Amino acid sequence: MKIAVTSLGQDLDSQMDPKFGRAAYILIVDTETLEFEAFDNSKNANAFKGAGIQAAAMVGNKGAKVLLTGHCGPKAFDTLDAVGIKVVNDVMGLVRTAVTEFDYDKAIFAKTADTDPYS
Amino acid sequence: MIISVASGKGGTGKTTVATNLSASLGEGVKILDCDVEEPNSHLFLNPQIEKTEPVFTPVPVIDEKKCSYCNKCVEICRYKSIAIIGKTILTFPELCHSCGGCMAVCPENAITEKGRELGEVAIGKSNNIDFIHGKLRVGEAMSPPLIEEVRSYIDPDIINVIDAPPGTSCPVIAAMKNTDFVLMVTEPTPFGLHDLKLGVAAVKLLGIPCGLVINRADIGNNDVKIYAEKENLPILLEIPFERRIAEVYSKGDLVVEKIPEWKEKFLELYREIENIVKKGQK
């Protein structure tokens, strides 16, 4: 399964970025093989509106089923929810650890956004 | 004649100046309260509202049957109000600025518009003054199209006084642009001066002649006057920090009605504005 992880750097040994829409990078990682693609999110990170929506659309178009991040705003959440992508908030530490420790059956998925708009 | 009454800082006395200026001039004046987030000219003018109309802004509706998922609408939208993920189409009407770009680029003609309610416009009369104001819907963030709607009631053959919102962002520009004169209301404090400078910078970008009213003129310091002289901004009226004036204001009354000598001062203010505008036209 492919999962998206917000990251401060471009590889699995980077620290996670607590932001989603305005994360530095978004890594799409295959949980079986740990193969990954890193997407530079700087265009979204500097966007003045709609960063979360764009990031969510990218994650959706890359075929990820789950997003691991720190916080996810309402428009990003609605966008992910519309295409059935589950969100796990409050994940910290290294991207690699987050991916290897992730267990779909035990994970607590967010039911709503956990931040206000534009924060 | 279109005069916009603006300020950088809030609470300097825009509404006091706009309502008293309008009431002094009387017949043949229209006041347009464009401070649509918190309109309050009506508190001083007590207009008889004759008509209230909802105001809508167009937002896109995408026909999924016609959409070929080409993504062109997503790419043109500066406000990211459309997202396409696979074959799921999402729109975020609250982000849309109603530019119509998505409809223009759609090769399938899959996009039509529907109205999203922004607020309302109320039209009435206060004695012999024409009164219009806009009232933004609670929760709505998009005020410029509503301000444009209020401004559509401008009558170029008479004197129009626009009560602008504070600040220097889009709603203020929407209220000030294409007016003949901007009357900036300020106060002689560091806060007044700081925000006045921002306001004047915005007015300069718009290329509109500008003059100052200093409210509570006998408090604070002299820095606003030094700045005005340096920038060549005429000080057209000074209103002192006087108990009588404050009492009239606090009761929601007009200074020009309760303290008649102020009527002449506001009429003189108008004559000076008229002179500056005429000089600029030559």
Boltz contact constraints between the chains, C-beta under 6 A:
constraints:
  - contact:
      token1: [A, 49]
      token2: [B, 79]
      max_distance: 6.0
  - contact:
      token1: [A, 49]
      token2: [B, 80]
      max_distance: 6.0
  - contact:
      token1: [A, 50]
      token2: [B, 80]
      max_distance: 6.0
  - contact:
      token1: [A, 53]
      token2: [B, 80]
      max_distance: 6.0
  - contact:
      token1: [A, 53]
      token2: [B, 83]
      max_distance: 6.0
  - contact:
      token1: [A, 54]
      token2: [B, 80]
      max_distance: 6.0
  - contact:
      token1: [A, 57]
      token2: [B, 83]
      max_distance: 6.0
  - contact:
      token1: [A, 57]
      token2: [B, 85]
      max_distance: 6.0
  - contact:
      token1: [A, 60]
      token2: [B, 85]
      max_distance: 6.0
  - contact:
      token1: [A, 61]
      token2: [B, 85]
      max_distance: 6.0
  - contact:
      token1: [A, 79]
      token2: [B, 83]
      max_distance: 6.0
  - contact:
      token1: [A, 79]
      token2: [B, 90]
      max_distance: 6.0
  - contact:
      token1: [A, 82]
      token2: [B, 88]
      max_distance: 6.0
  - contact:
      token1: [A, 82]
      token2: [B, 90]
      max_distance: 6.0
  - contact:
      token1: [A, 83]
      token2: [B, 85]
      max_distance: 6.0
  - contact:
      token1: [A, 83]
      token2: [B, 88]
      max_distance: 6.0
